[in-house]
Amino acid sequence: MEQDRGHLATEQRHPDTSNLDALSTIECVELLATDHLDAVHAVKRASTSIASFIEELSSRSGRLIYIGCGTSGRLGVLDAAECPPTFQASHEKIIGIIAGGDASLRESSEAKEDVFEGAHDELGKLQLTNQDVVLGIAAGGTTPWVLGGLEFAKSIGAYTGFLTCADVDCVCDQLIKLDTGPEPLTGSTRLKAGTATKLTLNIITTTYFTKLGKVYNNYMVDLKATNDKLMDRGIRIIEAICNVNRDTARTLLMDGGKDVKTAIVMHQKSLSKEEAAHLINEAGGRLRQLL
């Protein structure tokens, strides 16, 4: 028997968009843009719970695993995929699991989300420990696949969090509720709820990797210059931090094996590539500690 979800805020009818289909193009664009401001405000109101989650994540040496269905699952997979190139993090450090597997990134598989035990096999393969953190993502807060996955992860001893945009009860260690309210298109949580979810995931991983020493000032110093764009960015970062010209910065980057952090320490400490790499390792990768 299907569950009545009519009481959820994300399923309510928005009082200001009842004539959505009658709006002109510019009116529709302006209304949707303005309504999305609610997403930013919702994330800001949830700052304390988001920060608590990040503190717990940072206290553990394991992995961050996102689990979700549909839009929520896609956003988790997207955030996990963006961390390795941004922070030179291992692909195993942040993992995104979506109901239905990678095929669901392109084609919806709605029926999968109704299976309470659906995430168990994938989570079981990861051999979770108490050092791992599992964050369930479900805008409406009632998705059986996600709730079952969280229950399974918690039973093994992993730390669990639940990111949702609805008032729900969830047996987890940290609830992160984003009160985005009714969607302008009733029930379409790919709108405000999706925006707030993406923003929250951005905040979680950016703050987490900053705490891990992947950032110096506001530069992504753990950058590996693997293409022209990243080569240019790496050169400019070295220019700014080491106060050298572009040619010198390029030479430093090449001498440092295209690793920005190594190049900076080589210059600032007058060290060889190997000596700089050793010093960085000794400092746990934290440039502020070295410079």
N, C-alpha and C positions, 0 to 999 in steps of 0.2 A: 504494500500500500504506500503510495507516494506521501511524502511529508508536506504539510501545509507550511510554507515559509513566508506567508503574507505578513507576518509580524516583524520581519527583519527590516531594518532601515534601508538596506540596499535594494529591497524589493518594493518599497513604498513608491507612490506616485509623487513626483516633484510638483509642488504647488505653483511654481512659476513657469513651467514648460508645457502646460496643458494644450497649447496651440502650436506645438513644435512643427507640425506638418504644414502649418499655414504661414510660416515665417518666410521672408525673403532670404536669399543666400547670405547677404551681409548680416542680417538680423540673426540668423542661425549661427554664423561664425562668431559673432560678438557674444551671444548668449552662452555658447559652449565654452568660449575662452574665459569669460567672467566666472562662470560656474566652477571651473577647474581651480580657481583660487582657493576653494574650500579644501582641496587636496593638500595644499601647502600648509594651511592653518591646522588641519587635522594631524599632520605629521609633527608640527611644532608642539601641539598640545600633548602628543605622546612622547615627548623628548625624554622624560624620566624613565619610562619603561624601555625605550630603545637603548638608552645609555646603560641601564642595568643589564640588559641582554648582552651588550658589547663587553661590559666588564667581566661577565661570566665567561664569555667566549674567549677573551684575552687571557683569562686565568688558566685555560686548558691548552694542552699541547697537541690536541687532535685536530679533527677536520670540522668544517662547517658544511652541513648537508641540507640543501633545500628540498622540500617535497611539495608538490602541488599539481593541480589539474588545470587544463585549459589555459586561460590568460595567466593565472597565478603561477602555474607550472612553467610556462614559457618565460615569464619574467625571472624566475629563479634560475633557469638554465642560462638565460642571457647574462645575468649578473655573474654567475660562476664562470662563464666563458670569457668575460671581459677582464677578470682579475689577473690571469697569467701575463697578458701583454702589458697591462698597466703597472703591475707591481712585481713582475718577474717571479710570480708565485708558481708553485707546483700545481699542475692540473689536478692533483689529488687533494690539495688543501681546501678548495671550495668545490663542492660537487652539487650539480643540479639534477634532480630526478623528477620526471614528469610522467603522469599516468599515461600508459600507452606507448612509452618509449619515444625515441627520436622522431618517429613517424608523426607523432602528435604535435610536433613543432610546426608542421605544415598543414596537417589535416586533423580536424577535431575528432576526438574519440570520447564523446560525452558519457557513454555507457560505462566506461572504465571507472569513472569516479564514484560510482555507486557501490563498488566492492570494498567492504571494510578491510579485508585482508589483502587487498590488491598490491600494497606497497611492501608487504612483508618479505617477499623473495628478493627484491632489489636491495632492501636494507640489510637483509641477512647476508647477502654476498659481501657487504662492506665490513662485516665482522666488527660491529660497533663496540666501543669501550666507553668507560666513564670519562674519557678525555675528549670524546666527540660531542658535537652539538648539532642537534637536528631542529631545523626551523620549518614548521608546517605553514603553508601559505594558502589561505582560503578566504576570499573577500566576504562571502556570505556566512562563513563560519560553520557550515553544517556538512561539508563534503566528507562522506564516509571514508574514502580512500586516504585522505589526509589525516583524519582523526584516528583511524586505525593504525596508520603508520606511526603517529606520535605515541600512541599507546604501546605499540611494539617496541619502539626505540627506548621509551622510558622504562619498560620492563627489563630491558637489558642493562640499563644503568646510564645511558647517554643523557646529557642535559637537553631538555626540550623547550622550545619556544613556539608560540602560535601567533602568526601575523594575520589579523582579520579586520574587517571594517564593520562588524556587527556585534551586537550584545549577545554573547554566547558563553556557555560554560564549557571549559576544556580542561582535561586533566593534563596540565603541562606545568613546567617550572616557571615560565615567564610568558604572560599574555601581553601582546602588543596590539592595542585596539586603536584603529584609525577611524575616527568618527566622521566619515565623509558625507553621511546622509544620503537621501534619495538621489538616484541618477537622473539626469535630464531626459534620457531615454530609459523608461522604467525597467529596472532589473539589469541593465547593460553595464556590468561591473568592469568592462574593459575601459570605461571612461574615468570618472573621478577615482574610483577605487583602484583601478589599474595604475593611474598616475601616482597616487599616494603610495601604493605598494612599491613601484619602481624607485621612487624617491627614497623610501625607507631602506630598501636594499642597497642603494647607492651609499647612503649614510653609514649603514652597518659595515660594509666592506672597506670603504674609504677610511673610516675611523679606526677600524681594526688593523688594517695594514699600516696606517700611520703610527699606531701604538707599537707595531712590530719593527719600526725603524725603516720602513720602506719610503718614507718621506723626510725631506730636510727642508726647513722653512715651508714653502708651499710647492716645492719642486718634486717631481717623481724621479728621485735619484737612483732608484733601482731599475732604471730603464736599460734595456739591451738594444743597441741600435741595429735592428735587423732589416730595416728598409730605409729609403731615402727620407721619408717623413720623420722617422725616429732618429736618424742620423742628424738631421737638422735640429731637432728638439734637443738631443743630447749635447750637441755643440753649444747651443744657446744656454743651456743649463750650466755647462762648465764655464763659459764666458762670464756668466753672472756671478757664480759662486767663487771662482778663482780670480776674477778681475783680470782676464787676459783677452787678447783679441781673437777673432774667429779662427785664423790660421793656427794659432797656438792651441786653441781649444780642440780643433780637429786633430792635430798631431797627438795631443794628450789622449783623446778618445781612441784613436787607432792603437797607440802604444799600450793602452789599458785593455786591449782586446774588445773594444767597442762597448765596454762596461762603464757607465757614467760614474758610478760610485768609486770604482777602482781608480779611474782617471783623476778624480778630484783629490783623493787621498795621496796619490802619487805626487801630484803637484804641491799640495799644501804641506806635506810632510817630507818632501824630497826623498821619496822611496822608490824602489823598483816595483814592477807590477806584482811580483810574488810577495814582497814585503807588505805592500799595501793591502793585498788580498788577505794576508795573515792578520794584519791589524784590524781590518774590518770584521773578520770572523771573531777575533778576540772581544770586540766591542758589541757583539751580537747584531752587527749590521747597522748600528746607530751612529750616524755621522755627527750628530750634535755632541755626542760623548767624545768624539775624536777631535772635532774642530772647535 
